[in-house]
Amino acid sequence: MHELWNTYRKPLLVLTLAFAFIVGLLVIYHHTSTNYVMGALLHPGIPGTEAYDGSLTVTDRDDNEAERFHRPSGSPAINTKYSFPDLQNARESVPVFKNPEDLIKAYYGLLREASNMAGYHGGCGTIGFHQEPYPYAWKLLTEDYRKVLPLQKFIDSFKGTGHTTLLKLIPAWAPPDTPDSIRYYMVETEVITGPQITDETKNEPQPSYFAYYYGLVTVEDTGREGWKIKRIDYIPEDFLCAPYHSWYWDASALVEIIYGNWYGLVEKIDSIDRHDSLFMVYAVGNGQLYRFDFVRLTNGEDILLRENVKFAGVWKETNLLRDSEQIYKLSVLNPRLQ
């Protein structure tokens, strides 16, 4: 009996943890907030879970690994190509964008010079162009998005935002049935904000601070009006969860656990290639070659963007995750973004 227990102890533990985790997620999804923050729908991150047996934690790695989480990166901002003075005009009109990435860059180029800090600590009087760029940015949204997020509600969603920087802009996976007029992009933003002014703090100096968000921007080719932003979904970054809890924040651990232990597809990881913030994890299993593409966030977490399988010497993008595990990939199928 003891030998039988040793044989099945680890698989039972995996199933128990997975079941408890999914149940917890269902409860959290039921209470998901639909608040708009900085023009986007705000969603929760993956809840903290206990460390999986055999997974990687920060204490398992070399002493310098903690710097990955406790020191925000100094990655340069993306050149947005556009600024508010470039787009400012008396009619508050905006160009027609034929390229979806140019549209997104223009949107964040406008937000970079906008601020809504009234009632919040930070800055010395008016910051940047104050609220002037917001109407221009709002007009880059689709008509449907503007209906659910009217201009004043859009401006109010930026309360406490003093500066916005676009750090990452990467094409994201689209399901095979996605219309040609729809595309998805992964973004990461850096925001300078400050605490709200209260009776207790109004006469006391308070620090401004940096906050980070990542998520998906959905864009649509509207035809005559060109590309417009159909929807934005953000997840706030946490700087203390990943280094102390769970395993899903590390690219190699996620591949080993999900595609190896859970699915039985991967037998070993061959190599990991890095290009700036992009990580490609190459793995093999049952004679099949796999490549999993991750992006590393400012808080050190690795986020899965794409799954690829090699056929006839060519990488083909696919979707290997089961419905219950779509939470581990940043895509439109992720239930956290619904």
C-alpha positions in Angstrom: 0.0 0.0 0.0 2.9 2.4 0.8 4.4 1.7 -2.6 1.0 2.3 -4.3 0.6 5.6 -2.5 4.1 6.8 -3.5 3.3 5.9 -7.1 0.1 8.0 -7.3 0.9 10.7 -4.6 2.2 13.3 -7.1 -0.5 12.9 -9.8 -3.2 13.1 -7.1 -1.5 16.2 -5.7 -1.5 17.8 -9.1 -5.2 17.0 -9.7 -6.2 18.3 -6.2 -4.3 21.6 -6.7 -5.7 22.1 -10.2 -9.2 21.5 -9.0 -9.0 23.8 -6.1 -7.4 26.5 -8.3 -10.1 26.3 -10.9 -12.9 26.5 -8.3 -11.2 29.5 -6.8 -11.0 31.2 -10.2 -14.7 30.6 -10.9 -15.6 32.4 -7.7 -13.3 35.3 -8.6 -14.7 35.5 -12.2 -18.2 35.8 -10.7 -17.1 39.0 -8.9 -14.9 40.4 -11.7 -15.0 44.2 -11.8 -16.0 45.9 -15.0 -14.6 49.3 -13.9 -13.0 51.4 -16.6 -9.5 52.6 -15.7 -7.5 54.7 -18.1 -10.0 54.0 -20.9 -9.8 50.3 -20.4 -11.7 47.5 -18.7 -9.8 46.4 -15.6 -9.5 42.7 -14.8 -7.9 40.7 -12.0 -4.6 38.9 -12.4 -4.2 35.1 -11.8 -4.9 34.6 -8.1 -1.9 33.5 -5.9 -1.6 29.8 -5.5 0.6 27.5 -3.4 3.9 26.5 -4.9 3.6 23.4 -7.1 5.8 20.4 -6.0 9.0 20.6 -8.1 8.3 24.0 -9.6 10.7 27.0 -9.6 10.6 29.7 -6.9 12.9 32.6 -6.5 14.8 30.8 -3.8 15.6 27.9 -6.2 17.5 30.3 -8.5 20.7 32.2 -8.2 21.1 35.1 -5.8 20.7 37.7 -8.6 17.3 36.4 -9.7 15.5 38.5 -7.1 16.5 41.6 -9.1 14.2 40.4 -11.8 11.2 41.2 -9.6 12.3 43.8 -7.0 13.8 46.3 -9.4 11.6 47.5 -12.3 13.4 47.3 -15.6 14.8 50.3 -17.4 13.5 49.3 -20.8 13.1 52.2 -23.2 9.7 53.6 -24.1 8.3 52.7 -27.6 8.6 55.5 -30.1 4.9 56.4 -30.6 5.7 58.4 -33.8 3.0 60.9 -32.9 2.6 63.5 -30.1 -0.2 65.8 -29.2 1.2 68.9 -31.0 1.4 66.7 -34.2 -2.4 65.9 -34.0 -3.7 69.1 -32.4 -6.1 71.2 -34.5 -9.0 73.5 -34.1 -11.6 70.9 -35.1 -10.3 68.2 -32.7 -10.3 65.8 -35.7 -7.9 62.9 -35.9 -6.3 61.2 -39.0 -7.6 58.1 -40.7 -5.1 55.3 -39.8 -4.5 52.6 -42.4 -2.0 50.7 -40.2 -3.3 49.3 -36.8 0.1 49.7 -35.1 0.2 53.4 -36.1 -3.3 53.8 -34.6 -2.2 52.3 -31.2 1.0 54.4 -31.2 -1.0 57.6 -31.9 -3.4 56.7 -29.1 -0.6 56.3 -26.5 1.3 59.2 -28.0 -1.7 61.4 -27.0 -2.1 59.8 -23.6 1.6 60.4 -22.9 1.0 64.1 -22.7 -2.4 64.0 -21.0 -3.0 64.1 -17.3 -6.0 64.2 -14.9 -4.4 64.7 -11.4 -7.0 67.0 -9.9 -7.6 65.8 -6.3 -4.4 63.7 -6.3 -0.9 64.3 -5.0 1.9 64.7 -7.6 3.2 67.3 -10.0 3.4 71.1 -9.7 0.2 72.5 -11.2 -0.8 71.6 -14.7 1.1 68.5 -16.1 1.8 68.2 -19.8 -1.2 69.4 -21.8 -3.6 68.6 -18.9 -6.9 67.1 -20.3 -6.6 68.6 -23.8 -5.4 65.4 -25.5 -8.2 63.2 -24.1 -10.9 64.1 -26.7 -8.4 63.3 -29.5 -7.6 59.9 -28.0 -11.3 59.2 -27.4 -12.0 59.8 -31.1 -9.6 57.0 -31.9 -12.1 54.5 -30.4 -14.8 52.8 -32.5 -18.3 54.3 -32.4 -19.5 51.3 -30.3 -16.7 51.8 -27.7 -17.5 55.5 -27.5 -21.1 54.7 -26.8 -20.3 52.5 -23.7 -17.5 54.9 -22.7 -18.7 58.5 -23.3 -16.1 61.3 -23.4 -16.6 62.4 -19.8 -16.5 58.9 -18.5 -13.4 58.3 -20.6 -11.7 61.3 -19.0 -12.8 60.4 -15.5 -11.3 56.9 -16.0 -7.9 58.6 -16.0 -8.3 60.2 -12.6 -5.0 60.1 -10.8 -3.0 59.6 -14.0 -0.2 62.1 -14.5 1.8 60.4 -17.3 1.5 57.3 -19.5 4.3 55.5 -21.3 3.9 52.7 -23.8 6.5 50.1 -23.0 5.5 47.1 -25.2 3.4 46.6 -28.4 3.4 43.1 -29.7 0.9 41.3 -32.0 -1.1 38.8 -30.0 -2.6 35.5 -31.1 -6.0 35.5 -32.8 -8.3 32.5 -33.0 -8.6 31.0 -36.5 -12.2 32.3 -37.0 -11.2 35.9 -36.3 -12.3 38.2 -39.2 -9.6 39.9 -41.2 -10.9 43.3 -39.9 -10.0 42.4 -36.3 -6.6 42.2 -34.7 -5.2 41.9 -31.2 -2.1 43.5 -29.7 -0.4 42.9 -26.4 0.6 46.2 -24.6 2.3 47.1 -21.4 2.1 50.6 -20.0 3.9 52.6 -17.3 1.9 55.2 -15.4 3.0 57.9 -13.0 0.3 58.5 -10.3 -0.1 59.6 -6.7 -2.3 59.1 -3.7 -5.6 60.9 -3.5 -5.7 64.1 -1.5 -7.5 63.7 1.8 -8.1 66.0 4.8 -5.3 64.2 6.6 -2.7 64.4 3.7 -3.6 67.7 2.0 -0.9 69.6 3.9 1.7 66.8 3.9 4.1 65.9 1.1 3.2 62.6 -0.6 5.3 60.6 -3.1 4.2 60.0 -6.6 4.9 56.5 -7.8 5.0 54.2 -10.8 2.3 51.7 -11.7 2.3 49.1 -14.5 -0.5 47.5 -16.5 -0.5 44.9 -19.3 -3.3 43.6 -21.5 -4.9 43.5 -24.9 -5.9 46.2 -27.4 -8.5 45.0 -29.9 -8.5 47.0 -33.1 -11.0 47.0 -36.0 -10.7 48.1 -39.6 -13.9 50.2 -39.9 -13.5 50.9 -43.6 -14.0 54.6 -44.3 -12.7 55.7 -40.9 -9.7 53.3 -41.0 -8.5 51.4 -38.0 -10.1 52.2 -34.7 -9.7 50.8 -31.1 -12.5 48.5 -30.4 -11.7 47.6 -26.8 -8.9 47.8 -24.3 -8.4 45.3 -21.4 -5.8 45.8 -18.7 -4.5 43.7 -15.9 -2.5 45.5 -13.1 0.9 44.2 -12.4 1.9 43.0 -8.9 5.5 43.1 -7.8 5.3 40.9 -4.7 3.2 37.9 -5.8 5.4 36.2 -8.3 8.7 36.0 -6.4 7.0 34.4 -3.4 4.1 32.4 -4.7 3.2 29.8 -7.3 5.0 28.9 -10.6 3.0 30.3 -13.5 5.2 33.4 -13.7 8.2 31.5 -15.1 8.3 30.5 -18.7 10.2 27.2 -18.3 8.1 26.2 -15.2 4.9 26.9 -17.1 6.0 24.8 -20.1 7.2 22.0 -17.8 4.0 21.8 -15.7 1.2 22.5 -18.2 2.6 20.9 -21.4 4.7 18.3 -19.6 3.1 17.2 -16.4 -0.5 18.0 -17.2 -0.8 17.3 -20.9 2.1 14.9 -21.5 3.1 16.7 -24.7 6.6 17.9 -23.7 9.4 15.6 -22.5 12.1 18.2 -22.2 13.0 21.8 -22.9 15.8 22.0 -25.4 16.7 25.7 -25.2 15.4 29.2 -24.4 16.2 32.1 -26.7 15.8 35.7 -25.6 15.4 38.8 -27.8 14.9 41.8 -25.5 11.7 41.1 -23.5 10.7 38.2 -25.7 11.5 34.6 -24.7 11.2 31.6 -27.0 11.1 28.3 -25.2 11.9 25.3 -27.5 10.8 21.9 -26.3 10.4 18.4 -27.7 8.0 15.5 -26.9 7.0 12.3 -28.7 9.1 13.4 -31.7 7.3 16.7 -32.0 9.0 20.1 -31.8 7.3 23.0 -29.9 8.0 26.7 -29.5 6.3 28.7 -26.8 6.6 32.5 -27.1 6.6 34.6 -23.9 7.0 38.3 -23.1 8.6 39.3 -19.8 6.8 42.1 -18.0 8.4 44.9 -16.0 7.5 43.0 -12.8 9.5 40.0 -14.0 6.6 37.8 -14.9 6.7 35.8 -18.1 3.4 35.9 -20.0 2.5 33.3 -22.7 1.6 34.9 -26.0 1.8 32.2 -28.6 2.1 28.4 -29.0 3.8 26.9 -32.1 4.3 23.4 -33.5 6.7 22.6 -36.3 5.3 20.9 -39.4 7.4 20.1 -42.4 10.2 22.4 -41.1 7.8 25.4 -40.7 6.5 26.8 -37.4 2.7 26.8 -37.3 0.8 28.8 -34.7 -1.8 26.8 -32.8 -3.8 26.7 -29.6 -2.9 23.8 -27.3 -4.4 25.0 -24.1 -7.7 23.5 -22.9 -10.5 25.8 -22.0 -9.8 25.5 -18.3 -6.2 26.6 -18.8 -6.8 29.6 -21.2 -6.1 31.8 -18.1 -2.4 31.1 -18.7 -2.2 32.7 -22.1 -2.8 36.4 -22.9 -5.4 36.1 -25.6 -9.0 36.9 -26.4 -10.0 33.5 -25.1 -8.7 34.2 -21.6 -11.7 34.2 -19.3 -10.1 36.9 -17.1 -10.6 39.3 -20.0 -14.2 38.5 -20.6 
